[in-house]
């Protein structure tokens, strides 16, 4: 199980990023919120771009934005492996997928808890990751929605139906050492507050693997 760590709930991002850089977490999960697609906003890119000063981990960027196009080229300039957009946005998804791919960056597609998984079918041949939101996006520290486990199993069935084996399933929201039991069909989990609120980041990461 790969582990991507979000610092959304951090009250001291430089400190926490330095500490996470000393662990074996696979990615730093970067939550980008525009105040439109979700109600909250994150720090501007002018500040976010300084991540490289504190960590050399690859980035897993989650654009919770109504218009992700203006953010893609910015985050493509960082040490980014994945850029994930939401299937629910009112934009040309295929155009955005091609834009992300043009930077040789892997594409993720995220779905909210109440989104029908069949909405992702048209894009399956072109994406590298599906991010299953196990909370409503836009705020850290929420409770894991246990029905997300069934959603992941349904996605696995879709993969079998369309003969797809190389798309990563990542689950994000409320992941901890208790709810990890609902995530065993995933390839990766994203956790934030559970790891950052502990006094041993590596121990908490190990508990999710």
Secondary structure as UniProt FT lines:
FT   STRAND          2..6
FT   TURN            8..9
FT   HELIX           13..21
FT   STRAND          27..34
FT   HELIX           45..48
FT   HELIX           49..53
FT   STRAND          59..64
FT   HELIX           69..75
FT   TURN            76..77
FT   STRAND          80..86
FT   TURN            87..88
FT   HELIX           93..102
FT   TURN            103..104
FT   STRAND          106..111
FT   TURN            113..114
FT   HELIX           117..126
FT   STRAND          129..133
FT   TURN            137..138
FT   TURN            146..147
FT   HELIX           148..161
FT   TURN            162..163
FT   STRAND          168..172
FT   TURN            177..178
FT   HELIX           179..182
FT   TURN            184..185
FT   STRAND          188..191
FT   HELIX           193..196
FT   HELIX           201..206
FT   TURN            207..208
//
